[in-house]
Amino acid sequence: MGDREDSPNKCLLNVANKNGLIYEGGTTVGMLRVMSRRGDDRVTWDEQKVLAGDPEATAAVREAERIFSQERAKGATAFRVEPGKPTQRIEQFDSTAEQIVLVPRVVGG
């Protein structure tokens, strides 16, 4: 699927991304978002492929776990975000989350 402006799925995908979900043929893709002054960095993985043992999907989850641990060690706060549910603060990485947002520690002065 390309980035064509006239793609009939373009609007659907944009709405799904705003909610932290990407729908690809009926599968849900998890996402880790790390906020920064540049915007946000994202790591995504397909939960179905992880469960099936796909090496690329497994590597993406490992990378997301590594980033999660690294940012938490620096003092970042993590939130599990799911459409239609209250945002939940979390302490440990959850590969089944639809979206995890990491917010860096704010340093005042």
Sequence and secondary structure as in RCSB ss.txt:
>XXXX:A:sequence
MGDREDSPNKCLLNVANKNGLIYEGGTTVGMLRVMSRRGDDRVTWDEQKVLAGDPEATAAVREAERIFSQERAKG
ATAFRVEPGKPTQRIEQFDSTAEQIVLVPRVVGG
>XXXX:A:secstr
    TT TTHHHHHHHHHTT  EETTEEEEEEEEEETTEEEEEEEEHHHHHTT HHHHHHHHHHHHHHHHHHHTT
 EEEE  TTS  EEESS  TT SEEEEE      
